[in-house]
């Protein structure tokens, strides 16, 4: 009974001053993974391209879903989904290739682009040294995703001073 009385008094005290309390948003749940899921009818072609050309490993493979991870110390994952998949996730339309690019950062973009070209990849953007501090090329994977192969380099002197960071709104 004492416990219930204490809780009731605490509740009344809190409710009495509730107007002066600032509501704090609940913290976001911890993110366990984040990866793009690209819907494509060329599921096997996309899988084979990432495995053969980029060294990815198949984590899961079925007739309608494939998940791959990239080599290296940082886990990077990409997944592909057939448009006729049985899970009926919103947006079962096949990816159109518009509005998205997937950046793959490498130690030597020129060598990576040269290797991909030698294996038949058609670059849609040639190897270019960008003034913001990247060397890059671009190509499309079998699913139509624009792959941006980049290497971090030094930015041109004064380049980033023209673009101050924006304040984060919370």
ABEGO torsion letter per residue (X at the ends): XAAAAAAAAAAAAAAAAAAABBBBBBBBBBBABBBBBBBBAAAAAAAAAAAAAAGBBBABBBAABBBBBBBEABBBBBBBBBAABAAGBBGABBBAGBGBBBBBBBABAAAAAAAAAAAGBBBABBBBBBAAGBBBBBBBBAAGBBBBBBBBBBBBBGAAAABBBBBBBX
